[in-house]
Amino acid sequence: MTADPYQIGDWRHLPFLRDTMPAIELAIHATSVAVYPPRQAMFAALQRCQPDTVKVVVLGQDPYHTPGKADGLAFSIPETFSGRLDSLGNIFKELESDLQIKRTKTSLDDWADQGVLLLNTALTVPEGQPKGHAKIGWSRLVEDVLDRLSDSPRAYLLWGAPAQKAAARVDPTRNLKIETAHPSPLSAHRGFFGARPFSKVNQWLKEQGYAEINWAGPQ
């Protein structure tokens, strides 16, 4: 059996782990400032959502670069964080506009548990340096993950140019592929707001015979 040092289950067979992860480890070790999310949460998206359970892929850019904000799931924020929600706040605004859902739970772990893979195009970021780890090799992981998920139709929410570039090979005739601006306060007004991604995903899942996602979270 292939070793699973990162506790990512069936994802452990990805070539990335053998070919690219050792160099990423060195790059992280050489970073002179704190790196987010915490090491134990670096692969949280893959740990929480195994390949055969993935129904929806939400692909973002890189983790939040401020202390205490990144938890390893793209756009998710720990309940203990008391600062600005930024991208997540805009996601909640669109969720309310789309499905009339007022969500307050900032951790998106319940989405992951329903088969929503919350992945960034880079899994780490140095403190205060957006995109600081965008070119250290994480793109290979995203490539391997998307290749692994090509075995069945899935819904893809590609938020921002890096996500859209990374998922360029995803077949829009076989999958639901929704490409919009990133929900960041800097870009959400350029097409994220009004895109209605949540209702579109649920309609597609229903047509495929899958259970819809409860975007509202535990009540």
SEMI-821522 format. One record per residue: residue in one letter; x, y, z of N, C-alpha, C in turn. Coordinates in steps of 0.05 Angstrom, whole numbers, plus 5000, padded with zeros to 4 digits. Layout:
<recs>
aXYZXYZXYZ;...
</recs>
This chain:
<recs>
m501749765000500050005000501850255000;t501050454984502450704983502250855010;a504550955020504551095045502751345043;d501651435066499851665066500751855088;p503051985085504152155106502452405111;y500852485092499252725095496352665103;q495752405107493052315115490952415096;i491452365070489452455049488052215036;g488251985047486751755037487251685008;d485151664992485451574965486851774947;w487252024956488752214940491752154941;r492551974959495451924963496751814938;h495251714919496451604894497151814873;l496552064878497152274859500152294854;p501052304829503952324823505252564836;f503652774840504653024852506252964878;l505152794894506352744920509252634918;r509652474898512352364894514152554879;d513052694858514652844840515153134848;t513253254862513353544866513353624896;m511953474913511653554940514353594955;p516353424950518953474964520053744960;a519853854935520954124929519254334943;i516554284945514854474959515554484988;e516054255000516854245028519254415033;l521254405015523654565018523054865015;a521254934996520555214992519055325017;i517355165028515855255052517855295076;h519655095078521655115100523455365097;a523955445072525655675067524255945069;t521555935072520056185074520656315101;s521356575100522356715124520156815143;v517656795134515356885151513456655155;a511456695172509456485177508056405151;v507356155149505956055125503155955134;y501156025118498455955124497255775102;p495355595109494355535135496455385152;p495855335178497655175194498254905180;r500654805185501554565170499454335172;q498254295195496454075198493854105182;a493454355172491054405156491654435126;m494154405119495054465091493454305071;f492854045077491453875058488553825068;a487454005083484753965095482653915073;a482854045050480854015029480853725019;l483153605016483353325007482653135029;q483453195053482753025076479753005080;r478453225076475553245083473853125061;c474853125037473153055013474652854996;q474052604998475452394982474452394953;p476152294935475552314906472752224898;d471951994908469451884899467052014911;t467452194931465252334943464852614931;v466652704914466552974903464353004883;k462553184888460453254869460853534857;v462053704873462453984865465354064871;v466654204853469354314857469154614857;v469854734880470155024881473155084881;l474055224860476855274857477355574860;g479155644879479755924884482655984877;q483956154892486556254885488656164905;d488956294928490656194949489456254976;p490556144997489356185024489456475033;y487756535053487956805066490756835078;h491857065076494657115084494957265110;t492757275126492857405152492557195174;p493757245197493757035219490956955227;g490656695231488156585242485856565223;k486256625197483956635179483756395160;a485956275152485856045133485655785149;d483855605140483555355153484055115135;g484955165111485554945092483354885073;l480954985077478754965058478455235044;a478455235018478355485003475955655012;f476455905018474556105026473456075054;s473855845066472855795093474555945114;i473256025136474556165158473756045184;p475555995203474855875228472856055243;e471155925259469056065274470256255295;t472756205302474156365322475256625311;f475256655285476356895273474357125275;s475357365283473657595288474057825269;g475757795248476358005230474358015206;r475158155185473558185162473257925146;l470957885134470557635119471457665090;d471557905079472557945052471157765032;s472657575019471557404998469157245009;l469457135032467256975043464757145048;g465157395056462857565060461357615034;n462857635012461557664986460257414976;i461357184983460056924977457456914991;f457356995017454856995032452857185020;k453757415010451857604997450657484972;e452257344956451157214932449356984939;l450056834960448356614969445556714977;e445556944991442957054999441357154975;s442757284956441457384932440357154915;d441956944914441256714896439056534908;l439356464933437556264946436156364970;q436356624976435156744999435956605025;i438556525026439656395049441556585064;k441056625089442756795106444556605122;r446956575112448856395126450756565143;t451156475168453056605186455356435194;k455156175190457355985197459656025177;t461956115187464156185169465755935161;s465855735178467255485170465455345149;l466755265127465255135106465654825107;d466254725130466754435132464254275125;d461854385130459454245123459054215093;w460054415078460054385049461854155040;a464254155051466153935045464953665051;d463553645073462453385081460153295063;q459153485046457053415027458153354999;g460853364996462053304971462953554955;v463353774969464354024956467354044962;l468954004941471854024945472654314943;l473454424966474154704968477154734965;l478054764941480954754934481955024923;n484355094930485655334919487755244899;t488455424880490555364861493355354874;a493555474898495955444915494955374943;l496155184956495155094982496455235005;t498555405000499855555021500355835012;v500856015032501456285026503156405049;p505156565043506656685065505056915076;e505356975102503857185115504357455100;g502057585093502157845081503057845052;q503257615039504257605012502357444993;p500157574985498357434967499857324942;k499157084934500456944911503356884916;g504256914941507056864947508056584942;h506256394942506956114936505656014911;a504756194894503356114870505055954850;k507755994852509455874832511455674843;i510755554867512655364878511955074872;g509855024855509254754847506454654852;w504854814866502154724873500454674848;s501054804826499554774801499454474792;r501554334798501654054791499653894808;l499353964833497253834849494553874837;v493854124830491254184819490754024794;e492854014777492653854752492053564758;d493453444777493053164784490253124795;v489353304812486753274824484553284803;l484753474785482753494764482853254745;d485153154740485352914723484052674737;r484452654763483152444779480152464778;l479152704778476252754779474852744751;s476452694731475352694704473852434697;d473752254717472451994712469352014711;s468252224723465352264724464652554721;p462252614711461352894709461153014737;r462053264739461953414764461453704758;a460653854779460254144776462754284784;y463554484769465954644774465254934776;l465855054799465655344803468455454803;l469155594782471855694778471855994782;w472856074806472656344815475356494811;g475556644790478056804785479656674763;a481356844751483056764728484856524734;p486256514758487956284763486356014763;a483956014774482355774775481555694746;q480755894731479855844703482155734686;k484455844690486855744675487455454683;a487355404709488055134719486154924710;a483555004705481554814697480754834668;a482554944652481954984624481254724609;r482354504618481854244605479254114613;v477854214634475354094642473254134620;d472053914612470153914589467554034597;p466754264585464254394593461754254582;t462154064563459853914552459153674570;r461053594586460653354603460153444632;n461253664640461053764667459554034667;l458554114690457654384694460054554700;k460554754684462954924687462055214688;i462255334712461455614716463855784722;e464555964705466956134708466056424713;t466956534736466256804743468756944754;a468457204759470457344774470857224802;h473057274814473657194841471857354860;p470957234883469257384901470657594919;s473157634914474657834929473358114927;p473558274947472458554946473558714922;l475858634912477058774889475758694862;s474358464861473458374835470558264835;a469258234858466658104858464658244841;h464858514838462958664822463358624792;r465458474784465958434756464658184745;g462758074759461357844748460857624768;f461957644792461257444812458457494823;f457957744830455257804839453257774816;g451157634821449057584801449457334785;a451657184789452156944774450356704782;r449256714806447556514817448756224815;p451156194825452455934822451155714839;f450055784862449055584881446455454870;s444655614860442255504849442755344823;k444655434807445355294782446655024788;v448355014809449554754817447354564826;n445654664843443554484854441654384832;q441054554813439354464791440754244774;w443354284769444854084754445053824770;l445653844795445853594812443153444811;k440953594813438353464812437853324786;e438753454764438453324737440153074734;q442453074749444152844748443352614767;g441352674783440352474802441852474828;y443252694834444752714859443152884879;a443852854904442653024925443753304922;e442053504926442853784924444553854949;i446154064946447854154968446154334987;n446354285012445154465032447154685038;w446954905023448855125025448455275051;a446155255064445555405088447255315112;g447855055112449354955135447554865157;p448654755178447054655201445454885214;q442954825219441255025231440954975262;
</recs>
